[in-house]
Amino acid sequence: MKIKDLPKSDRPREKLVAKGAENLKDSELLAILLRTGKAGKNVIEIASQILTKHSKKRLLQMTYQDLVKIDGIDSAKATTLPY
């Protein structure tokens, strides 16, 4: 399912504006940073998979080279995450 197919109240950016960051799941916050998904997976699915494999703490400690090795994170997305 594409993000645009979700009800507006369930889309990460709209939910952030309406309810505040404290009311979003970690996967939704990461999805906002990543911005887009990839063929066959929306950005929320990718963010959930990343957080399943990597803890938040580990993710924040990764280098650019580590980040681009993660399926779903290309060079543009890696530069939006702190490293």
N, C-alpha and C positions, 0 to 999 in steps of 0.2 A: 504494500500500500504506500502510495506517495504521501508526503506531508500535506500537499495541497488537497488531498482527498479526505483528510481528517477534519472534523469540525473545528472551526477557528478556536474554540475554547480549549482544544487539546493540542494545538500547535505550540511548540516551545516558546517562540518569540512572543506570541500573543499572550500566552499564559504568564510569561515573565512580566509583561506590562500590566496585566490585570491583577496578578496575585503576588508579585514580588519573588525575588530569587529564592527566598527561604522556603517557598512552597513548591519548588521544582525538585524533581529527582535529579541525582547526579548525572544520569544519562541525558536528561533534557538540557542541563547546563552545558555539558560537553557537546551535545548536538548543536547548540547555538554557536559555540566556538568553531566547530567543524564546518558549519554552514550547509554543506551538501552531502548527499550520499553518493552511491555509485550504482552502476547498472545492477538491478535486481535487489538492492537494499537501500532503504531510506536512511537518513542520517541518524535517526533515533536507534534503529537496529544496529548500525555500526558502532555508535557510542556505547550501547549496552554490551555488545560483544567485547569491545576494548576494555570496559570496566570489569567484565567477567574474568578476563585474562590478566589484567594488570590492576593493582591497587591504585587508589588515587595518589597515595604517597609515592609509589614507584613511578607512576606516570609523570608526576611533577619533577622527578629526579632524572628523567631520561634526557639524553642528548638529542640533538637534531638527527644524528645518524641512527639512533635507536628508534626514534619516532617514525621515520620513513620506512622502517622495516615492518611496521604494523600494517596489516591488511586494512585498507580503508583510509590510511593517512598518506597523502602524497606530500611533495615538498611544500606546496602552498599551505596546506593544512598544518604541517609541522611548524611552520613559522608563526602561526597564530597561537600556538601553545607555548607557555614559558618553558624554556630549556636552558 
